[in-house]
Amino acid sequence: MNNLPNRQPKADLICFSHLRWNFVFQRPQHLMTRFTGYMRVFYVEEYVIDNVEIPFLQVNNIDENLWIVTPNLPENLIKEEKNIITGLIEQLMETYQITRFISWYYTPMAMNYSRNLQPEKMIFDCMDELSAFKFSPPELKQREHELLNRCDMVFTGGDSLFQIKRNQHDSVFLFPSSIDFQHFSSARSSLPDPEDQRDIPFPRMGFFGVIDERFDISLLKKMANKRPHWHFIMLGPIVKIDPASLPNNANIHYLGMKTYDQLPTYISNWEVALILFALNESTRFISPTKTPEYLAAGKPVVSTPIADVVKAYGVKDLVQIATSAETFIVAIQKAMDNPNNQKWKKAVDANLAANSWDLTWKKMATLIGIDLIKGNQEAHSKNTKIYV
């Protein structure tokens, strides 16, 4: 790393996230990949516990202008993580000559090792109320208070979050979940059925996303029991809950995590898409990205009464809202009885026309003050390790 080219100072972006880059492809990935057309992006994940003696940063250049940065800590030094990661980030900035930069936060916990930084702009992109999630750190609310006191502006991923955060900061902007319409609308064509879904009988109802404490296990089980000839396809990783707690009916199929690119091929071969979130503290402020993605795929959607889904889609009759297994079954059957509802499809497309990640990103970039003119791209070593 001693042969980095000399470069004129140009703003970079350091993103601190609680989500792994290679986990579910969602809001952070959509936005950060768009920033790479205009600046270098260093995506700093939460630390991992490694079988090493000396802590280090694993820095992987996975795409043009995009580096994934992962702190690796020995288990015996976890209590020192704040000081250790602070030093590692300082080394990252020195190694990559990061002098002018924007700090972008998805996790307030990153304040523990980044509060000494001096960014030109400090952004909190609040996509969830993380303190309400299972196993959230006890000090998370304190770190969020600190972040809100220091950041220049706050973006929220849904209206429910916006209503809360607007009272906590002077510069809060609503940016609901967006879509890559071209990607998901490919599901409107007859795409080949994936191999692991091919032998599952019809009719099929599907869900994709993380299966965790937000998931309504009881609702799924009741529907599967009441309609044994319907088949429920669940795509996504199972985290923070015991897999044994999930219903194991013969008509429920857990197909595991799929890549973002694979999703249209699965949903193309469903009759109805489902949002199966329970109503609890962890879902009070969520705005599921899967809602517009399902709609872009041309599939009828039935959802539990998640506040942001009801407000953005339910009241417009774009998504059917159901409160029990019985009402879910009625709504699903209604959708299957009218598979070519052209009036609904036109209303969906009109609603989604102004909803894209490109547009959302451009609005954010304009607010931040980024000059949307692409600069010259520079070559750097693809992968390296940085030690304190």
Secondary structure in CASP SS format (residue, H / E / C, confidence):
PFRMAT SS
TARGET T0000
AUTHOR 0000-0000-0000
METHOD secondary structure of the structure
MODEL  1
M C 1.00
N C 1.00
N C 1.00
L C 1.00
P C 1.00
N C 1.00
R C 1.00
Q C 1.00
P C 1.00
K C 1.00
A C 1.00
D E 1.00
L E 1.00
I E 1.00
C E 1.00
F E 1.00
S C 1.00
H C 1.00
L C 1.00
R C 1.00
W C 1.00
N C 1.00
F C 1.00
V C 1.00
F C 1.00
Q C 1.00
R H 1.00
P H 1.00
Q H 1.00
H H 1.00
L H 1.00
M H 1.00
T H 1.00
R H 1.00
F H 1.00
T C 1.00
G C 1.00
Y C 1.00
M C 1.00
R C 1.00
V E 1.00
F E 1.00
Y E 1.00
V E 1.00
E C 1.00
E C 1.00
Y C 1.00
V E 1.00
I E 1.00
D C 1.00
N C 1.00
V C 1.00
E C 1.00
I C 1.00
P C 1.00
F E 1.00
L E 1.00
Q E 1.00
V E 1.00
N E 1.00
N E 1.00
I E 1.00
D E 1.00
E C 1.00
N C 1.00
L E 1.00
W E 1.00
I E 1.00
V E 1.00
T E 1.00
P E 1.00
N E 1.00
L E 1.00
P C 1.00
E H 1.00
N H 1.00
L H 1.00
I H 1.00
K H 1.00
E H 1.00
E H 1.00
K H 1.00
N H 1.00
I H 1.00
I H 1.00
T H 1.00
G H 1.00
L H 1.00
I H 1.00
E H 1.00
Q H 1.00
L H 1.00
M H 1.00
E H 1.00
T H 1.00
Y C 1.00
Q C 1.00
I C 1.00
T C 1.00
R C 1.00
F E 1.00
I E 1.00
S E 1.00
W E 1.00
Y E 1.00
Y C 1.00
T C 1.00
P H 1.00
M H 1.00
A H 1.00
M H 1.00
N H 1.00
Y H 1.00
S H 1.00
R C 1.00
N C 1.00
L C 1.00
Q C 1.00
P C 1.00
E C 1.00
K E 1.00
M E 1.00
I E 1.00
F E 1.00
D E 1.00
C E 1.00
M C 1.00
D C 1.00
E C 1.00
L H 1.00
S H 1.00
A H 1.00
F C 1.00
K C 1.00
F C 1.00
S C 1.00
P C 1.00
P C 1.00
E C 1.00
L H 1.00
K H 1.00
Q H 1.00
R H 1.00
E H 1.00
H H 1.00
E H 1.00
L H 1.00
L H 1.00
N H 1.00
R H 1.00
C C 1.00
D C 1.00
M E 1.00
V E 1.00
F E 1.00
T E 1.00
G C 1.00
G C 1.00
D H 1.00
S H 1.00
L H 1.00
F H 1.00
Q H 1.00
I H 1.00
K H 1.00
R C 1.00
N C 1.00
Q C 1.00
H C 1.00
D C 1.00
S C 1.00
V E 1.00
F E 1.00
L E 1.00
F C 1.00
P C 1.00
S C 1.00
S C 1.00
I C 1.00
D C 1.00
F H 1.00
Q H 1.00
H H 1.00
F H 1.00
S H 1.00
S H 1.00
A H 1.00
R H 1.00
S C 1.00
S C 1.00
L C 1.00
P C 1.00
D C 1.00
P C 1.00
E C 1.00
D C 1.00
Q C 1.00
R C 1.00
D C 1.00
I C 1.00
P C 1.00
F C 1.00
P C 1.00
R E 1.00
M E 1.00
G E 1.00
F E 1.00
F E 1.00
G C 1.00
V C 1.00
I E 1.00
D C 1.00
E C 1.00
R C 1.00
F E 1.00
D C 1.00
I H 1.00
S H 1.00
L H 1.00
L H 1.00
K H 1.00
K H 1.00
M H 1.00
A H 1.00
N H 1.00
K H 1.00
R C 1.00
P C 1.00
H C 1.00
W C 1.00
H E 1.00
F E 1.00
I E 1.00
M E 1.00
L E 1.00
G C 1.00
P C 1.00
I E 1.00
V C 1.00
K C 1.00
I C 1.00
D C 1.00
P H 1.00
A H 1.00
S H 1.00
L C 1.00
P C 1.00
N C 1.00
N C 1.00
A C 1.00
N C 1.00
I E 1.00
H E 1.00
Y E 1.00
L E 1.00
G E 1.00
M C 1.00
K C 1.00
T C 1.00
Y H 1.00
D H 1.00
Q H 1.00
L H 1.00
P H 1.00
T H 1.00
Y H 1.00
I H 1.00
S C 1.00
N C 1.00
W C 1.00
E C 1.00
V E 1.00
A E 1.00
L E 1.00
I E 1.00
L C 1.00
F E 1.00
A C 1.00
L C 1.00
N C 1.00
E H 1.00
S H 1.00
T H 1.00
R C 1.00
F C 1.00
I C 1.00
S C 1.00
P C 1.00
T C 1.00
K H 1.00
T H 1.00
P H 1.00
E H 1.00
Y H 1.00
L H 1.00
A H 1.00
A C 1.00
G C 1.00
K C 1.00
P C 1.00
V E 1.00
V E 1.00
S E 1.00
T C 1.00
P C 1.00
I C 1.00
A H 1.00
D H 1.00
V H 1.00
V H 1.00
K H 1.00
A H 1.00
Y H 1.00
G H 1.00
V C 1.00
K C 1.00
D C 1.00
L C 1.00
V C 1.00
Q E 1.00
I E 1.00
A C 1.00
T C 1.00
S C 1.00
A H 1.00
E H 1.00
T H 1.00
F H 1.00
I H 1.00
V H 1.00
A H 1.00
I H 1.00
Q H 1.00
K H 1.00
A H 1.00
M H 1.00
D H 1.00
N C 1.00
P C 1.00
N C 1.00
N C 1.00
Q H 1.00
K H 1.00
W H 1.00
K H 1.00
K H 1.00
A H 1.00
V H 1.00
D H 1.00
A H 1.00
N H 1.00
L H 1.00
A C 1.00
A C 1.00
N C 1.00
S C 1.00
W H 1.00
D H 1.00
L H 1.00
T H 1.00
W H 1.00
K H 1.00
K H 1.00
M H 1.00
A H 1.00
T H 1.00
L H 1.00
I H 1.00
G C 1.00
I C 1.00
D C 1.00
L C 1.00
I C 1.00
K C 1.00
G C 1.00
N C 1.00
Q C 1.00
E C 1.00
A C 1.00
H C 1.00
S C 1.00
K C 1.00
N E 1.00
T E 1.00
K E 1.00
I E 1.00
Y E 1.00
V C 1.00
END
